[in-house]
Amino acid sequence: MTGKRLPMARETKSLSAVERRKKSRKRLPSWFRTKLPTGKAQLAFNEVRGNVLEHQLNTVCQEAQCPNIHDCWGRGTATFMVAGEQCTRACRFCAVGTVKNPPPLDVNEPENLAEAVDLMGVSHAVITCVNRDELPDGGASHYRACLEAVHARRPDVGLEFLSSDLDGNLEALATLLKGLELRVFAHNVECVPRLDAVVRDHRASFQQSLKILREAKRLRPDILTKSSIMVGVGETDEEVVEAMQLLREVGVDLLTIGQYLAPSPRHLAVDRFPEPEAFSKWDQVARDLGFKAVACGPLVRSSYRAGLLFEEAKGGPVTLTYGES
């Protein structure tokens, strides 16, 4: 018996760190599943998908293989990423490539983005971006140009901007937001404060994210602010609640909480899969804390049902999440 086990032990030791993480990767729980749209939502999804295929458009929804693509497209929401496909940061949870000096910004991107949003036929567009730390303003002026171009071409489309932390540059944030036509300014804290060093790039922090969110609300109290927390990266239930409290203290209006999934074995491993009951509890706590709209569930992502979340904050129906009929 002993002689048979020794080769297995040697084989385990010879595995690389990535191979060991791959072998120990947790399986998705039984409740981790999506529903395909039906009825009007299915027709809306088909129309948006048809526009995407006909005009060869690219969205984050497709590239990130988001599990909610049918749901969001069926409800008129899509997400686009600007400022390139490579980021200057190396967060351990993110699938976007990292490079110290990305290619120059595309001066044609604002008009190309506006055309894509127009052709896609959505009612609410989420524009997100990579970090561009090599730029003096963190890319703020380019992001503004992109948003202005979309609004000029399709003033009827609601705009939400999911921003980087602009390296904490409040002047750049003011340049971005002053007089801008925008429904929602979003910036994700990603994880609870204790896990910053584990999850995020060393240039990012919960406190710096809070500073950006606080200043955005001060500069534009008329715009809704939004943030997102991933769970399953090593946090406790109590820390999630504490993070929510900190976000409310700086005036954040909208909150999403979802399950982290590792993009590959090279990324941060999933620590746990909180059960649906935990998400339901966080949902209620968030509402009790005063968030104007909440999306909380295993499959929720930061742009999940973004248009509906905005409408809920303005007095519309509750944005249903996990367990809905």
Summary of the structure (lengths in Angstrom):
residues: 325
radius of gyration: 20.3
end to end distance: 53.7
largest distance: 74.8
contacts: 1051
relative contact order: 0.12
helix: 43%
strand: 13%
